[in-house]
Amino acid sequence: MTIVEVMDTTLRDGEQTTGVSFSEVEKLTIARLLLEDLKVNRIEVASARVSDGEFRAVKRITEWARKHNCLDRVEILGFVDKTVSLDWIEEAGGKVINLLTKGSLKHLQGQLRKTPDEHLTDIQFVIDEAEKRDIQVNVYLEDWSNGMLSSRDYVYYMIDYLSKANVRRIMLPDTLGILNPDQAYAFCKEMVDRYPGVHFDFHAHNDYDFSVANVYMALKVGVKGIHTTINGLGERAGNAPLASVLGMMNDHLKLPNSLEESNLTKVSRMVESFSGVRIPANKPLTGEYVFTQCSGVHADGDNKDNLYFNQLMPERFGRVRRYALGKTSGKANILKNLEELGIELTADDMKKVTQRVIELGDKKETVTTEDLPYIISDVLKSESTRENIKLLNYSLSLVRKMKPVASIRLQINEDTFFETAVGDGQYDAFMKALWKIYDRLGREHPVLTDYWVSIPPGGKTDALVETVITWDFKGQEFKTRGLDPDQTEAAIKATLKMLNIIENDEVKFKG
């Protein structure tokens, strides 16, 4: 069975995404990743005549492709402009032109103001010139979908002619993304049935979120090639995303293709970085959350018999399955993450850690696997300290060009104390208010000797913060830690632990 040809147009149509412009190095890098790592069959890398920078980028790609014997897989969009586009492509080292012709009568008359015969004469001139220069020709029928809706006789007239010309492929674009799946099926079937010997490509846009469904229908009726972009980049709502198309071809249509699934995520992330267009967290196959189970029920089912798995196993795409930690997660989610970290807990300790994860999940969207060792350490080391000193309330205020102010209400055994202080920072103001209470009571207090803050590797702005403070009290040094999404709150928690350790005499201080 003949494999489906995938032509990726990230570097041409994808670069037409608003705000996206790839540098020469980025274009070459993406071209190499597409051809070598993902193993797409063809790539469309640019439009002719765009700019000097575009010319240099194409030249670098074609030089690389020539050295690696894949120059015939590099394609450039050209126009029906006598020899202008051909001259540009030839000088840039290209050997394939994707010739943009008019696929609807409305476009022909409204934009070119020519008759069908005049347009075909101009097209034939470019085809003849390309043949003289040993440049292969594919033809785009721009606005073909509207042509099928409103001027079908014109479409047939064009393809009747082009199917007999020296053209390798005829490409059928849904330029404005107007087709629904039923129309895509019917129109593509008409093409394949009427012209069985022609290699048709289908080029979908995603304006109604139908691009992948329309590609599915086109492939179902026997279209031999389809066009995609990485991450669905493209003008307006973008093109059909390669990831979704690949999953659909492999798992639903079972169509043979040359693509390497395992490199999909790597290429997707690289294009995300170069384009500056973030991948939605829930985007199929490539989004951050798509292989993450959040519900504790799902994790429990996976533990027992992989009950919530489907064919889209993350390992196929260079990913791993994760189990989110947060207020909706249960013991099963935590167990999955502990297995990944190689940590075992007793049933009682697991209960304590689960409760703390739920509490922290109320404060931040996601508790990560990297957060988990911090949480375990914090929970298990806190359990042995009795809380004779409690912080009932506190308020921290920070105003520009004014020193921070802290107000605290502290309970020591059965007595309650209130104090306010100004400091050089919020934590400093808190500590000064605290020591005012201790000074009033004639209590000794330790000296802070070191203050260390860390977040888990890869932590984001909402990451858990671990604050470890070293204290000296009566010549004895000891450390306490606090854990919270807020750095100041973490430091305050570490401080309260210190007060209770001293209060309970859990460190044998020298008198």
N, C-alpha and C positions, 0 to 999 in steps of 0.2 A: 504494500500500500504506500502511495506517495506521501511524504511528510508534508504537513502544513507549513507554508512559508510564513515566518513572522518578520515583518519589516518594522523596525522600531524607529520612530521619528522624533525622539526626545530632543535631538540636537537641531531639528528644524521646526516642526510644529510645536514641540514642547517649549522651545525657546521663545515662542510667541506668547507665552504666559506673561501677563502684566507684571513688570518689574524684574523679569528674569533675563539675564545676559551672561552667558558663559565666556570666560577668558579662553585664549588659545590653548593654554595648558589644560584647562578644565575640559574643553571639547575633546582634545586628544585622549585624555584620561578616560572620559566616558565612552568614547568610541572603542577604546581597547577593552574596557570592561564588558561592553555589550557584545563584542565579537569574540573575545577570548574567554571570558569568564561565564557570561550568560549563554553564549553561543547562539545568539539570534542569527537568522539567515542573512539579513540585510539591514543596513542603517541608512537613514536619510540625514545628512549632516548639515545642510545649509540651503539657503536660497541664493541663486546666482545674483550678482550685481549689488548685493546689499551694502557692503562696506569694505574698506581695506583690511580691517581687522578680521572680518569674516573670511576674506580671501586668504590671509596668512594662516588662519586656523584650518581651513580646508586643505591648504597645501601641506601642512604638517601631517594631517590625517592621511592624505593620499600617499605621501612619501613613506609613512609607516606601513600603510596597507600594501604598497608595492613590495616592500621588503618582506612582508609576511604572506605574500601570495593571496591576498583577499581584496584586491582593488575592485574586482567586479561586484563586491558586496557593499560598496560605498556609493551612495546615490545622492544626487544634487537636484533640487528643484530648479527648473528652467522655464523660460517663457517663449511664447510664439512671437519672436522679435527678430526674425531673419537670423543673423549669425551672432548677435550680441551675447546671448546667454551661452551659446556654444563656445565662443571665443573665451569667455570667462572661465567656463568649466575646463576647457582644454588647457588653458594656461595654469589653472590650479591643479592640474594633474588628474582630473576626474575622467572616468570612462563610462559613466551611466548618467543620463539625463532623465529626470521625471518631468515630462513636458506638461505644463498646465494649460489645458484646453477648456473650452466651455461645454458643460454638460447639460445646460438648460437653455432654451430659446430666449428666456428672459435675460439671462446673463449675457448671451451673445449680442442681442439687440441693444440692451441697455448700456452695456459697458464697451463693447467693441464697435457697435453700430455697423455690423457687417452681415452679409447673408451667409447661410450655411456653406454654400459653395465657396465663397471667398475665404471663409475660415479654414475649410479643408485644404484649399490651395496653399494657404500660408503654413499650415501644419505639415503638409507634404514637403514643402521647401526645407523645413527644419529637419525632417526625417532623412531627406536625401543628403543634406549637409552633414548630419551626424554620421551617416554611413561612410561618407568619404573620410571622416576623421576617426573611424573605428570607435565611435561612441554609441553605446547601446541605448535604445529608447524605450521607456515606459511612458504611458500616457495617463494623466489624471483627467477625468471628466468632471471638472469643478461644478458643484451644485447639481450633481447627477440625481440626487433624491428629489429635488424640486422638478427636475426634468421629467422624471418618471410620473410625478403627480400631475404636471400641467402641460408637458410637451413631449409625450412618449414617442411620437413619430420622429421628432428631431433626434432623440436619443438613439433610436434604431438606425436612422440615417447615418449618424456619426459612427456607430459601432459596425454597421455593415461595411463601411469604408475602412475603418481602422483595423478590423479583424483580418483584412487582406493586405495591410501595409506591413512594412518591416518594423513591427512593434513587438516587443517581448511580452509586455503585460499591459492590460487595460485596468485602470484603478478607479473604483466606484466610491466616491466620497459622499457621505452625508454631511456636506459642508456646514450646514447650519444646525445640525443635530435635531432634525425635525421628525425623523422616522420613529415609529413604534415597532415593537418586535414583529407584529403581524405584517406590517408593510415591508420591513426588512426581509422577512422570509419570502413574501410574494415577489418582490422586485428582484431580489437576487436569484430566485428560482427561474424567473423569466429570462434573466441573462444567461444562466447556465444551460437551460433547456434550449434556448434559441441559438446559442453559440457554443456548442459542446467542446470545440477544439481550442477555445480561447482561455488563456490564464487570466482570471479575474482576481484582483485584490479588493477587499472591502475596507473602507476607511471611516471609522465611526467617531462622532463627537457626542458629548455627554450632556447636552443642554437639558434633557428631560431625565437624566440619570438612567438612560436606556442603553448606553454604549456597549456594555458587556453583554446584555441580553441580545442586542442587535448583532453583535459579532457571533454569538452562539447560533443565531438563526442563519446567518450567512454561511457559517461552516457546516451547518446541518444540511444545507442544500447543495454543498459541493464547491463553494468558493475556495480557491486554492491558496490564497494568501490573505493575511489580515495585518492591519497596522495598529501599533500600540505606542504608548509612551510610558516611561518609568514614572511611577506615582500618579499617573493620570494627568501629567502636565499638558498644557495646551491652551489655545485661545478660549476665552469665555469660561465655560465649565470644564474645559479640557477634553482629552481624548480617552479612549479605552485604556485603562491601566493594565500594564503587562502582567502584573502579579495575578489579578483576578482572571484574566484571560487564560493564563497558564494553568491555574488551578481548575478552571472550567474545562479546558481541553483534555487535561490528564484524567480527571476524575469523573466527568459527566459524559463527554463525547468520546473519550478513549481514543483520541486522535494522535497518531505518531508525530513527534516533533523533535527538534534538535536541542531544545533549551535545557540548561542545567539548573534545576530547581535549587540546589543547595547554595548557589551563589546569589540568589535573588535578594536576600536581605542586605548583603554587603553592598551590592550595586544600588539598591534603593536608598540606603543611608548616605552613600556617597553623593548621589544626585540631590538628596535633601540638603546636604551641606553646601554643595555648589550653587544650588538654585536659591537657597534661602526660603524655600516654601516648605513649611513643616508638614510632616506626614500626620494626618489625624490619628489620634491614639486608637480609634476603633476602626481604622481602615483595614479591610480584609487582607490577611496574610502578612502585611508589613507594619501595621500599627502596633504601638507599644503594648496595648492591652489585649490583643486578639488571642493570645495564647496564655492568658492569665485568668484563672478561676477566682472569683471573689467570694461566692457563696460557700459557706461551710458545708452545706448539703452536697454541693458538687464535689468538693474535695473528699468528703466521706465516701461518695459513690466511686470516685476514682481509686481510693484506697482499697475498696472492696473488690471491684471488678472492672475498672476503667469504664464506668457506666456513662461518663460524660465526654468520652473521646469520640472523634469522628475521623474521616479519612485524612483530614488536614492536620497531620501530625507535624508539630513544629520543627522536628529534626529534618524534615524534608527541605525546609527553607532556611536552614542555618539558624534555627531558633531553638529555644527550650521552653517547656511548659512551666509556668509559675503559678503560685497560689498566693493571692493577695492577702495582706494582713490588715485588718481594720475592724470597724464596729460590726460588720456583718460576717466576719470570719469566726470560725469556731476552732475546736481542738484539732480537727482534721487538717485545716489549713496550716496551723502552726506545726503540726507533726510533719507535714510535707516539707516545710521550710527547714525544720530541724534536721531532717534526713539529708537535705542538700548540704547543710553545714556540718554534718557529722556529730550532732549534739544529741545526747539522750537525757531525758528528765524523768523524775518520778511522777506518779500520778498527781501527787499533792502539789509539786512544783509546777507541773503543767497547768493545773487549775489556776495558780497564782499568776503565771505568765499570761495565760489567756485573758484573765480579767484586766491585766494591765494593758494588753494590746487593745482591748475594746475601749478602755478609758482613753488611751492615746489616739485611737481611731476617731474619737469624737472631736479631737482637736486638729487633726490633719487628715487630708484626703486618703493617703495611703501610708501604711507602715511597711517599709521594705524589708526584704530578707537581710540586707546589710544592717538594718536597725536592730535585728533580733538579739544578737549577742549583747548589745548595750542594755536592752530591756531585761534580759535574763540576769545580767550582772547587777543591775539596779534593784530588781525585785528581790532576788535571793539574798543580797547583802543588806537589804533594808529590813528584812523580816525580823532579825534578831534584836533590833533596837526599839525599846519601848518609847512611846511618844509622850513624855511628861511635859514637854514644851511644844506648844502648837501655835502656828500663825493663823489667827482667826480671820484677819482681813489685812489687805495692804493696798495702797494706791501709789502709783508712780506717775509723775507728770514731767513732761519734757517740752519746753518752749524754746524756740529759736532765740539765741543770744541771751538766754537766762539759764541759771544753773538748775539742774533737776531737783525735784522735791519728792520726798518719800514720807508717807504716813503709814504707820503700822499699828495693829492691835495684836498683842501677844499674850498668850495664856501660859503661865508657869504654874504647874500643878492646879490649884483651884483659883488662883488670883489672875486678874486680867489687867494689862497695862497698855497705855496708848502713848505714842510719841511721834513727832514730826521732825525732820531734819533736811538740810540742804547739802548736796554733795557735788563732786566734780563729774559724776556719772550717776546713772540710775541705781546701780548696785552699790556704789559708794554712799549715796544718800540713804539707801536702805540700811547699810551697815552702821552708819552714824546714828540713825534713829534707834537701831537695836542696842548699840553700846550706851546710848543715853539711858535706856531702861536699866541696863546692867550697872551702870555707874550709880544710878539713883538707889539701887538695891545693895550697892557695895559689893557686887559680885565681880570676881576676876573673869577676864575673857581672853581667849587665845589671840595670837598674832597670825595674820595671813602671810605665809611665806612664798606661796606659789599658786598660780591660777592658770589652769590648762583647759582649753576648749577644743573639742574635736567633733566632726560630723562623719557619718559613714562614708566610705569611698563612693564617689559618684553622687553624693548628696546634693539635693536641690535646695531652693530657698525655703521649702517646707520640711526639710530633713530634721530628724531628731538631733538635738545638740546634747552632747555629754560634757559636763563641766566637772573637772576634778580639781579640788582645792586642797592644798597642803597647809596644815596649821601647826603652830608651835604653842604648847601650853605647859608651862612649868618645866620647860626643857625637854618635853616629850613631843616628838613629831608624829603626826598621823594625817591620813587623807580621808576625805569624804567626796562622794560624787552625787551629781544630780542629773536627771534626764528629762528633757522636755523639748517640744518644738521651738520654744522661746528661750533664748540664751540667758536672759536675766532670771527667768523663772527657774531654769536649771541651776543657776548659781545659788538662788535662794533656797532651793531644795537641799543642795549640798550643805548650805549653812545651817539649816534646821537639823540635819543629821548630826552635824558637829555639836550643836548645843545639847542634843539628847544624849550623845555619847558621853559628854562631860557630865551631864546631869545624872546619868546612870552609872557613872564611874566605871565604864566598860574598858577604859584604858587606864592602867595603873600609873597615874601621874606621880611624879616626884614632888614632895612637899617642900 
